[in-house]
C-alpha cells in the first residue's frame, strides 16, 4: 500500500530502522511501469527479507518527501541504512531490485 508520508514521518522511519535496510519505492498512480513492478515489491512477504523495511511513496501524495529525495522519474527505488542513502536506481527492473536487495540487506 502507498502511504502518504510527511518528511518528518519519513525521517522518523529511517531513524527507527537503525541498521536495517529500508527500501523506498517512489511511485505514481498514473505510471505504467510502476504498476508493472508494484506486485514484485511485495517481497516483504519473503522470509529472507524479514529484516528489510519496504515503503511505497506516491510522489503526488508526498511531494515534500519525493522533492527531498530528489525524485525525477518513476519508479525510483532508494535504499537507506542508518538514515543515509546507500543506493538508488530508476526503472521497473525486477532483477536489479532483487540484486540490490541481496547485496545490501
Biotite code that builds the C-alpha atoms (Angstrom):
import biotite.structure as struc

atoms = struc.array([
    struc.Atom([0.000, 0.000, 0.000], chain_id="A", res_id=1, res_name="UNK", atom_name="CA", element="C"),
    struc.Atom([1.089, 3.537, -0.669], chain_id="A", res_id=2, res_name="UNK", atom_name="CA", element="C"),
    struc.Atom([1.471, 5.733, 2.356], chain_id="A", res_id=3, res_name="UNK", atom_name="CA", element="C"),
    struc.Atom([1.147, 9.463, 2.442], chain_id="A", res_id=4, res_name="UNK", atom_name="CA", element="C"),
    struc.Atom([4.253, 10.353, 4.405], chain_id="A", res_id=5, res_name="UNK", atom_name="CA", element="C"),
    struc.Atom([5.438, 13.722, 5.561], chain_id="A", res_id=6, res_name="UNK", atom_name="CA", element="C"),
    struc.Atom([9.167, 14.417, 5.565], chain_id="A", res_id=7, res_name="UNK", atom_name="CA", element="C"),
    struc.Atom([9.136, 14.155, 9.368], chain_id="A", res_id=8, res_name="UNK", atom_name="CA", element="C"),
    struc.Atom([7.468, 10.718, 9.279], chain_id="A", res_id=9, res_name="UNK", atom_name="CA", element="C"),
    struc.Atom([9.870, 9.559, 6.567], chain_id="A", res_id=10, res_name="UNK", atom_name="CA", element="C"),
    struc.Atom([12.901, 10.679, 8.591], chain_id="A", res_id=11, res_name="UNK", atom_name="CA", element="C"),
    struc.Atom([11.465, 9.063, 11.741], chain_id="A", res_id=12, res_name="UNK", atom_name="CA", element="C"),
    struc.Atom([11.084, 5.716, 9.928], chain_id="A", res_id=13, res_name="UNK", atom_name="CA", element="C"),
    struc.Atom([14.688, 5.918, 8.689], chain_id="A", res_id=14, res_name="UNK", atom_name="CA", element="C"),
    struc.Atom([15.918, 6.740, 12.195], chain_id="A", res_id=15, res_name="UNK", atom_name="CA", element="C"),
    struc.Atom([13.885, 3.938, 13.831], chain_id="A", res_id=16, res_name="UNK", atom_name="CA", element="C"),
    struc.Atom([15.149, 1.413, 11.282], chain_id="A", res_id=17, res_name="UNK", atom_name="CA", element="C"),
    struc.Atom([18.727, 1.816, 12.501], chain_id="A", res_id=18, res_name="UNK", atom_name="CA", element="C"),
    struc.Atom([20.992, -0.542, 10.578], chain_id="A", res_id=19, res_name="UNK", atom_name="CA", element="C"),
    struc.Atom([18.079, -2.367, 8.922], chain_id="A", res_id=20, res_name="UNK", atom_name="CA", element="C"),
    struc.Atom([17.790, -1.829, 5.187], chain_id="A", res_id=21, res_name="UNK", atom_name="CA", element="C"),
    struc.Atom([14.916, 0.472, 4.181], chain_id="A", res_id=22, res_name="UNK", atom_name="CA", element="C"),
    struc.Atom([13.785, 0.224, 0.548], chain_id="A", res_id=23, res_name="UNK", atom_name="CA", element="C"),
    struc.Atom([11.583, 3.024, -0.758], chain_id="A", res_id=24, res_name="UNK", atom_name="CA", element="C"),
    struc.Atom([9.574, 2.658, -3.967], chain_id="A", res_id=25, res_name="UNK", atom_name="CA", element="C"),
    struc.Atom([8.693, 6.118, -5.297], chain_id="A", res_id=26, res_name="UNK", atom_name="CA", element="C"),
    struc.Atom([5.642, 5.555, -7.466], chain_id="A", res_id=27, res_name="UNK", atom_name="CA", element="C"),
    struc.Atom([2.631, 7.279, -9.035], chain_id="A", res_id=28, res_name="UNK", atom_name="CA", element="C"),
    struc.Atom([-0.884, 6.047, -9.788], chain_id="A", res_id=29, res_name="UNK", atom_name="CA", element="C"),
    struc.Atom([-0.581, 7.140, -13.440], chain_id="A", res_id=30, res_name="UNK", atom_name="CA", element="C"),
    struc.Atom([2.802, 5.439, -14.007], chain_id="A", res_id=31, res_name="UNK", atom_name="CA", element="C"),
    struc.Atom([2.560, 2.285, -16.167], chain_id="A", res_id=32, res_name="UNK", atom_name="CA", element="C"),
    struc.Atom([5.978, 0.809, -15.268], chain_id="A", res_id=33, res_name="UNK", atom_name="CA", element="C"),
    struc.Atom([5.178, 1.409, -11.572], chain_id="A", res_id=34, res_name="UNK", atom_name="CA", element="C"),
    struc.Atom([2.114, -0.830, -11.878], chain_id="A", res_id=35, res_name="UNK", atom_name="CA", element="C"),
    struc.Atom([4.267, -3.419, -13.645], chain_id="A", res_id=36, res_name="UNK", atom_name="CA", element="C"),
    struc.Atom([6.831, -3.727, -10.835], chain_id="A", res_id=37, res_name="UNK", atom_name="CA", element="C"),
    struc.Atom([4.387, -2.980, -7.990], chain_id="A", res_id=38, res_name="UNK", atom_name="CA", element="C"),
    struc.Atom([3.481, -6.638, -7.318], chain_id="A", res_id=39, res_name="UNK", atom_name="CA", element="C"),
    struc.Atom([7.201, -7.553, -7.308], chain_id="A", res_id=40, res_name="UNK", atom_name="CA", element="C"),
    struc.Atom([7.690, -5.056, -4.498], chain_id="A", res_id=41, res_name="UNK", atom_name="CA", element="C"),
    struc.Atom([5.650, -7.323, -2.210], chain_id="A", res_id=42, res_name="UNK", atom_name="CA", element="C"),
    struc.Atom([8.938, -9.065, -1.385], chain_id="A", res_id=43, res_name="UNK", atom_name="CA", element="C"),
    struc.Atom([8.367, -8.188, 2.256], chain_id="A", res_id=44, res_name="UNK", atom_name="CA", element="C"),
    struc.Atom([6.376, -11.429, 2.437], chain_id="A", res_id=45, res_name="UNK", atom_name="CA", element="C"),
    struc.Atom([9.519, -13.478, 1.758], chain_id="A", res_id=46, res_name="UNK", atom_name="CA", element="C"),
    struc.Atom([11.364, -14.817, 4.827], chain_id="A", res_id=47, res_name="UNK", atom_name="CA", element="C"),
    struc.Atom([14.789, -13.760, 3.514], chain_id="A", res_id=48, res_name="UNK", atom_name="CA", element="C"),
    struc.Atom([13.638, -10.133, 3.615], chain_id="A", res_id=49, res_name="UNK", atom_name="CA", element="C"),
    struc.Atom([12.039, -10.196, 7.070], chain_id="A", res_id=50, res_name="UNK", atom_name="CA", element="C"),
    struc.Atom([14.588, -7.657, 8.361], chain_id="A", res_id=51, res_name="UNK", atom_name="CA", element="C"),
    struc.Atom([14.067, -5.269, 5.444], chain_id="A", res_id=52, res_name="UNK", atom_name="CA", element="C"),
    struc.Atom([11.587, -2.392, 5.700], chain_id="A", res_id=53, res_name="UNK", atom_name="CA", element="C"),
    struc.Atom([9.662, -1.714, 2.486], chain_id="A", res_id=54, res_name="UNK", atom_name="CA", element="C"),
    struc.Atom([7.935, 1.639, 1.892], chain_id="A", res_id=55, res_name="UNK", atom_name="CA", element="C"),
    struc.Atom([5.925, 2.886, -1.062], chain_id="A", res_id=56, res_name="UNK", atom_name="CA", element="C"),
    struc.Atom([5.657, 6.624, -1.537], chain_id="A", res_id=57, res_name="UNK", atom_name="CA", element="C"),
    struc.Atom([3.224, 8.178, -4.011], chain_id="A", res_id=58, res_name="UNK", atom_name="CA", element="C"),
    struc.Atom([5.076, 11.183, -5.430], chain_id="A", res_id=59, res_name="UNK", atom_name="CA", element="C"),
    struc.Atom([1.835, 13.117, -5.941], chain_id="A", res_id=60, res_name="UNK", atom_name="CA", element="C"),
    struc.Atom([0.670, 12.490, -2.372], chain_id="A", res_id=61, res_name="UNK", atom_name="CA", element="C"),
    struc.Atom([4.022, 13.110, -0.681], chain_id="A", res_id=62, res_name="UNK", atom_name="CA", element="C"),
    struc.Atom([5.649, 15.852, -2.736], chain_id="A", res_id=63, res_name="UNK", atom_name="CA", element="C"),
    struc.Atom([7.799, 17.013, 0.186], chain_id="A", res_id=64, res_name="UNK", atom_name="CA", element="C"),
    struc.Atom([9.346, 13.542, 0.569], chain_id="A", res_id=65, res_name="UNK", atom_name="CA", element="C"),
    struc.Atom([9.880, 12.983, -3.168], chain_id="A", res_id=66, res_name="UNK", atom_name="CA", element="C"),
    struc.Atom([11.305, 16.506, -3.516], chain_id="A", res_id=67, res_name="UNK", atom_name="CA", element="C"),
    struc.Atom([13.613, 15.995, -0.541], chain_id="A", res_id=68, res_name="UNK", atom_name="CA", element="C"),
    struc.Atom([14.833, 12.710, -2.053], chain_id="A", res_id=69, res_name="UNK", atom_name="CA", element="C"),
    struc.Atom([15.381, 14.285, -5.493], chain_id="A", res_id=70, res_name="UNK", atom_name="CA", element="C"),
    struc.Atom([12.989, 12.023, -7.389], chain_id="A", res_id=71, res_name="UNK", atom_name="CA", element="C"),
    struc.Atom([12.917, 12.855, -11.107], chain_id="A", res_id=72, res_name="UNK", atom_name="CA", element="C"),
    struc.Atom([11.239, 9.784, -12.625], chain_id="A", res_id=73, res_name="UNK", atom_name="CA", element="C"),
    struc.Atom([9.176, 6.805, -11.553], chain_id="A", res_id=74, res_name="UNK", atom_name="CA", element="C"),
    struc.Atom([9.614, 4.198, -10.437], chain_id="A", res_id=75, res_name="UNK", atom_name="CA", element="C"),
    struc.Atom([12.720, 5.094, -8.457], chain_id="A", res_id=76, res_name="UNK", atom_name="CA", element="C"),
    struc.Atom([13.965, 2.821, -5.699], chain_id="A", res_id=77, res_name="UNK", atom_name="CA", element="C"),
    struc.Atom([16.149, 4.222, -2.944], chain_id="A", res_id=78, res_name="UNK", atom_name="CA", element="C"),
    struc.Atom([17.955, 2.144, -0.331], chain_id="A", res_id=79, res_name="UNK", atom_name="CA", element="C"),
    struc.Atom([18.766, 3.526, 3.118], chain_id="A", res_id=80, res_name="UNK", atom_name="CA", element="C"),
    struc.Atom([20.830, 2.247, 6.052], chain_id="A", res_id=81, res_name="UNK", atom_name="CA", element="C"),
    struc.Atom([21.489, 4.123, 9.283], chain_id="A", res_id=82, res_name="UNK", atom_name="CA", element="C"),
    struc.Atom([19.482, 7.068, 7.928], chain_id="A", res_id=83, res_name="UNK", atom_name="CA", element="C"),
    struc.Atom([21.708, 7.504, 4.869], chain_id="A", res_id=84, res_name="UNK", atom_name="CA", element="C"),
    struc.Atom([21.019, 6.671, 1.237], chain_id="A", res_id=85, res_name="UNK", atom_name="CA", element="C"),
    struc.Atom([23.317, 3.816, 0.203], chain_id="A", res_id=86, res_name="UNK", atom_name="CA", element="C"),
    struc.Atom([21.988, 3.097, -3.293], chain_id="A", res_id=87, res_name="UNK", atom_name="CA", element="C"),
    struc.Atom([19.365, 4.049, -5.859], chain_id="A", res_id=88, res_name="UNK", atom_name="CA", element="C"),
    struc.Atom([18.099, 3.056, -9.283], chain_id="A", res_id=89, res_name="UNK", atom_name="CA", element="C"),
    struc.Atom([15.244, 4.043, -11.580], chain_id="A", res_id=90, res_name="UNK", atom_name="CA", element="C"),
    struc.Atom([13.112, 1.809, -13.769], chain_id="A", res_id=91, res_name="UNK", atom_name="CA", element="C"),
    struc.Atom([10.908, -1.249, -13.420], chain_id="A", res_id=92, res_name="UNK", atom_name="CA", element="C"),
    struc.Atom([13.720, -3.818, -13.374], chain_id="A", res_id=93, res_name="UNK", atom_name="CA", element="C"),
    struc.Atom([12.915, -6.698, -11.018], chain_id="A", res_id=94, res_name="UNK", atom_name="CA", element="C"),
    struc.Atom([16.363, -8.300, -11.446], chain_id="A", res_id=95, res_name="UNK", atom_name="CA", element="C"),
    struc.Atom([18.118, -5.091, -10.389], chain_id="A", res_id=96, res_name="UNK", atom_name="CA", element="C"),
    struc.Atom([15.778, -4.744, -7.408], chain_id="A", res_id=97, res_name="UNK", atom_name="CA", element="C"),
    struc.Atom([16.482, -8.314, -6.264], chain_id="A", res_id=98, res_name="UNK", atom_name="CA", element="C"),
    struc.Atom([20.242, -7.972, -6.835], chain_id="A", res_id=99, res_name="UNK", atom_name="CA", element="C"),
    struc.Atom([20.468, -4.741, -4.817], chain_id="A", res_id=100, res_name="UNK", atom_name="CA", element="C"),
    struc.Atom([18.280, -6.166, -2.033], chain_id="A", res_id=101, res_name="UNK", atom_name="CA", element="C"),
    struc.Atom([20.512, -9.215, -1.708], chain_id="A", res_id=102, res_name="UNK", atom_name="CA", element="C"),
    struc.Atom([23.750, -7.232, -1.734], chain_id="A", res_id=103, res_name="UNK", atom_name="CA", element="C"),
    struc.Atom([22.594, -4.575, 0.761], chain_id="A", res_id=104, res_name="UNK", atom_name="CA", element="C"),
    struc.Atom([20.486, -6.474, 3.316], chain_id="A", res_id=105, res_name="UNK", atom_name="CA", element="C"),
])
